[in-house]
Amino acid sequence: MKLGYMAWVRYPDFGIQVGRTLEELIKEIAPIGYDSLEITAWRSQEAFPAYMSEEKRKRVRKIAEDLGMKIVCIDGAGGCPFYFSEYGYLIEDTVDRAGIIHFMEKCIDLACDLGADKILDLSGRKPEEMSEKRAWELLSTSVGDMCDYASERGVFYLMEMEEEYLVHDTDTFLRLAKEVDSKAFKVNFDYSNLLIDGASDREAQKAVNTLSKYIVNAHVKGLRRAPMIGPYTPTVPGSKEDVQDLRGFFSALKKIGYDGSINVEDLPEWQQPPRDKLDSAELSYDNIARIMEEVGVRKRK
């Protein structure tokens, strides 16, 4: 398996992480030892397709390739309520929904330009007044259209299971897979998200087997118990504070023959206390690389 890093770079107009470009981040991350990159392309991110000129796309891809890093996935997350509509695809406004689909198609084009073969999405939250039947109609139609375009471009469309979203566990994922019925439709298996949704480690590891034919990309975050705030808060992945059974997760992936990338979704700004991005990236690498080597799925660089 490969150990990847999820690259978040805010666009300077948003006033966050000003002074560090996507190119600079790749140059800083590569020496740590990561094999691959997943790049976020949300509206607030520097890799938002409209911000990525043809020249910048070529430059980013060349820098990554020259440093031995494969760009494996573009995280568009068009269904995320924070970026396009309050409920993602689960809205009756056809113009707004078409806009989200258009954005995700641009993410597919970006993936092709950067040498990636996957894009990542979320389903969105169902409005209280909307029926389950209508929500599934809207989602399956939207995802079906995007899978058609992804298939034409040779890209996998990945749905991630997310707490409180329409697609949040194995049952809801499999329902959407059946309704969409596309070879391009796959899952981004975020182990941490299943635990946040209420699954136990044993249940989440069983889900690996259940969804084995759909898993082409994986995420890990660090989860620390926080009973005064909620079930979990972010911490450094694989640290002593991290309560997840990541050895069990990696062993489950090994058992199904998974040989793709496990991408660290490092959230240093949300940790308590907040950490420097590069310091956290190094700690995350050390922890996850050690566990992967212990399980026998990757040799540490």
C-alpha positions, -999 to +999 in steps of 0.1 A: +000+000+000+009+036-004+009+063+023-005+096+011-011+131+023-043+151+019-032+186+008-053+215+020-042+249+008-065+278+013-068+304-014-050+336-002-082+357-005-096+338+024-068+350+047-057+315+058-022+300+052-013+331+031+022+327+017+022+289+012+012+279-023+002+244-034+035+240-051+054+250-020+034+226+002+042+197-022+079+206-019+077+207+019+057+175+022+077+153-002+109+149+019+088+136+048+083+103+030+048+103+017+042+084-015+011+102-028-011+132-027-048+138-025-056+175-033-087+193-021-104+215-047-132+231-027-143+267-033-120+280-006-090+260-018-062+271-041-069+240-063-105+251-070-106+243-108-113+279-118-081+291-100-060+264-117-047+277-150-033+253-176+002+265-167-004+259-130-018+224-136+013+215-156+036+230-129+019+212-100+019+179-118+056+182-128+067+192-093+049+162-077+062+138-103+098+151-101+096+146-063+083+110-067+048+118-055+017+105-074-014+127-073-041+100-068-073+119-060-090+153-063-114+160-034-142+181-048-169+173-022-196+191-042-223+177-019-207+193+012-233+218+025-207+245+033-196+253-002-225+253-027-259+247-012-271+241+023-281+205+014-257+196-013-274+178-042-306+174-021-323+206-034-352+212-058-334+242-074-323+227-107-300+255-116-281+253-083-279+215-085-266+217-121-240+241-109-227+216-084-226+189-110-207+213-134-182+220-107-176+182-101-172+177-138-145+204-137-129+184-109-128+154-131-111+174-158-086+187-132-079+151-121-071+141-156-047+171-160-029+163-128-026+126-136-051+114-110-078+088-117-102+095-088-125+123-076-142+124-042-177+136-033-202+137-004-240+131-007-253+161+013-278+164+041-315+158+036-338+188+044-364+180+070-393+187+047-380+165+019-391+129+017-366+101+017-378+089-017-373+124-032-338+128-016-327+095-031-341+104-065-322+136-066-289+121-054-289+090-076-298+111-107-270+136-099-244+110-091-254+089-122-248+119-145-214+125-129-204+089-132-213+090-169-188+119-174-162+103-151-164+071-171-159+089-204-127+105-189-114+073-173-119+085-138-134+068-107-162+088-089-159+081-051-186+086-026-175+091+010-197+080+039-202+110+063-221+113+096-256+129+092-254+128+054-277+108+033-249+083+026-233+077+060-228+039+064-225+007+044-262+002+039-268+037+024-237+034+003-248+001-012-283+015-018-267+043-039-244+019-057-274-002-067-293+028-079-264+044-099-252+011-113-220+024-128-185+008-130-171+042-123-189+044-089-166+035-060-160+044-023-135+065-005-133+044+027-128+068+056-124+046+086-126+075+110-159+087+096-176+053+103-165+055+140-178+091+142-211+078+128-213+054+157-197+022+144-173+002+166-138-007+153-151-042+147-180-030+127-159-006+107-134-034+099-163-057+088-174-029+065-140-032+047-150-067+036-185-057+028-174-029+005-142-046-008-151-044-045-157-006-042-126+004-022-101+023-043-090+050-019-089+053+019-086+080+046-075+081+082-078+109+107-068+110+143-097+107+169-094+116+205-122+110+231-139+142+241-169+135+262-175+172+271-177+182+235-189+151+216-177+116+210-144+127+193-121+156+185-091+156+161-057+146+172-025+134+154-033+102+135-018+071+151-007+089+183-012+076+218-043+098+220-058+083+189-084+057+200-089+040+167-077+004+160-057+014+129-038-019+130-071-037+126-081-014+098-049-019+078-051-056+084-086-057+070-075-038+039-046-062+036-070-092+038-090-080+008-059-073-013-061-036-012-030-020-027-040+016-031-033+047-011-042+054+026-043+092+028-037+110+060-064+137+066-044+157+090-063+185+108-036+204+128-056+236+130-085+218+148-063+200+173-060+211+209-036+228+211-034+236+173-002+224+157+020+236+129+010+219+096+044+205+088+051+194+123+018+175+124+024+161+089+057+146+101+042+132+133+014+117+113+038+101+088+060+086+116+029+071+134+011+058+103+042+045+086+052+026+117+018+010+120+017+001+083+052-015+086+041-035+117+011-048+098+032-057+068+015-035+042+043-009+035+080-006+043+090+026+060+112+049+039 
